[in-house]
Amino acid sequence: MASFGQVTVKNGSYKIKGDFHQMRENVPIRNADEGWRLMGVTNPRDITHIHMYGGEAPFFENIGKGKILGTRCDNPKCEFKGTTNLPFRIHCPDCLYKNTIVDLTDVCKKTARIHSFMVCKRSGAFNSLEKPIKFINIEFEGVDTILMSYLSVGDPKIGMRVVPIFQTLAPTYTIVDLSWVEEGVDAKDLPMGFTYA
């Protein structure tokens, strides 16, 4: 079997190795109600997508290290200079100046509150979160935007204090490496692989 596709960057160029489209043997679809009559076949395929983070890479890499990075506009000519963003924004949406990366880990640990929430009992394909998913919108003191994430432990309530937890043992380098729990949850009650960092 061929190796799955992998990508590295060297000397400013993508170095692609392995197969990004793998086919497997077809499997017949049979009708059990009609003597196992052939109805069709499945066509199993695996596709590996290259998804580049670009300027957002520091955000995703640091989640796996137990840090939450945001950004701030420091353009002295911007009408909204000092606007702090979480989620991470590469450029200021008001002046298009490149934002400054700021560490918001302590702000998140000390001031995070649920702004709103939604509980999802069913999800689409490729969902990796345990259901029901407790989606939460989180507000922070001194941060001008609201972050959407999910609550791993506890039942969400508007205004509830939450603290971040991080998938630091085996990070996936995706947004699901960052989750939240109600303030005061014991470390032994965190989902497997997550820590307070």
N, C-alpha and C positions, 0 to 999 in steps of 0.2 A: 504494500500500500504506500502511496506517495505521502510525503510529509505535508502538513498543513502550511499554508502561506505565512511567511514571516517577513517583516520589514525592519530595516535599520536605516539610519542616515549616516553617511560618511562623505566627507568633503563636499557637503552641501547637496548631495544627491541621494535619492532613495535607492537602497539596495534591496531588491525583492528576491526572495528565495522560497522555493516550494510551490505547491499547487494551490491556487485560489478558487478553483472550481473542481470538485471531485464528484464523480458519478458512481453510483452503486447499481448492482443488479436489480432489474425490475422485479416486482412481486405481483403475482396475479390477484385480481379482485374477483371473488366468486360469490354467487348468490346461494346462500344456504337453504333458502326456501324453494329453490328450483333445481335440486340435485347437484349443487355446486357448479352450476353453469358459469362459464367465464363471462365476466361483465366488463373487464378492463384490466389495466395494470397501474401500479404506482410507479413513479419515476423519481426515486430518491436522489437528491442532489444536496451537496454542501457547498455553500458559497462563503468565502472569507472576504469581508469588506475592509478596505484601508480607511480608517477614520482618523484624521489628523486633528489635534487640538490647537495647533498654532499657538497664538498668544495666551490661550487659556491653560496650557500645559502646566504652569506652576501651581494653579489651583488644584488640579486633579492629582498631581504628584504629592503635594503637601497634605491632602486629606489622609493618605496612607501613612503619613508621619504624625498624624494627630494635630494638624494645624489647619486653620480656616483662613484663607487669604481672600481679601476683597480688594477693591480699587478705589482711588480718590482722584478727583480732578484737581490738579495743582496749577492750572493755567491762570496766571494773574489777569488775563484779559477776559476770562469766562465770567458771564453774569452769575453763574452758579458755582463758582470756585469753592472747593471744599466738599462738594457732594461726594458722599461715600456710598459705594455700591456693594451689595452682596445679594444676588450672585455677582460674580466677577464680571466686569465689563472692561474690555481692552481699551476702548476709546470713550470719551465723554460724549453722551448723546446730544449735548447742547452745543459744544464747540468743536467736537471731533478731535480734540487734543488727546494724545496718548496718556492714559491714566497712570498714576503711581500705584504700585502694589503695596498694600498695607496688611499687616497681620491683625486679624480681628478675632483671634482665638479667645483671648481673655474677655473681650466684649461679649462674645457669644456665650461663654460659660457663665458670665455674671448677669446678663440682662435679657436673655432670650425668653420671649413669651409667645404663646400661640395667638395669632391674629384671627385666623379662621381655620376650618378643617372640613374634611370630607372623608367618609369611610366608604371604601370600594370593596364590595364582596365578590365581584367577578372582574377579571382582567383579560387583556388580549394576549396574543401569542408572544412568546419570549419573555414573559414576565418572570422575574427571579425573586420577587418579594413574596413573603408568606401572606396569605389572605386571612381575614380581611386586611386590606392595606389602609392604614390610617394616615392619609395625606394631610400635612399641616403646612400652613403658611406662617412663617415666623418673623416677628419684628424684633429689632434690637435698638437699644439706646444709641443715638449718634449715627445711625445708619439710615440712609434715605430711601432704601428699597426694602422689599420683603422677599425672603427666600422661601421657596417651596421645597419641602422634603417629606420625610415620613417618620412617624412615631413608632418605635420598636417595643417600648414597654409603657403601659399605662393607657388610660382612656382619655382622649383629647377633650379639652374644655377651653373655650375662649378665655384668654388671659392667663392660662396656666403657665407656670414657670417650667421651662425645659432646659436640658443641658445636652451638649453634643456627645455622641459616641462615635468611635472611628474603627473601621476594619483595618487594623494595623498588622494583624498576624499573617494575612494572605490578601493584600489589597488587590482589587480588580482594576484600579485606576479609573473608575467610573463614579458617578454621583451616588450610587448606592453604598459606597464606602463610608458615607456620612449619614448618620441617623440621629435620632433624638430620643430621650427618655424623660419621664417626669423627674423633676428635681428630687433628690433623695434616694433614688433607686440604688440598691447595693450592687457593687461590681460583680458579685457572683450571680446576679440575676440578669446580666446583659446577654444578648444573643451570642452564640458561639463565634469566636474570632474578633468580637468587638471589645474595645477597651475605652476608658476615659482618656487615655494617652496622657 
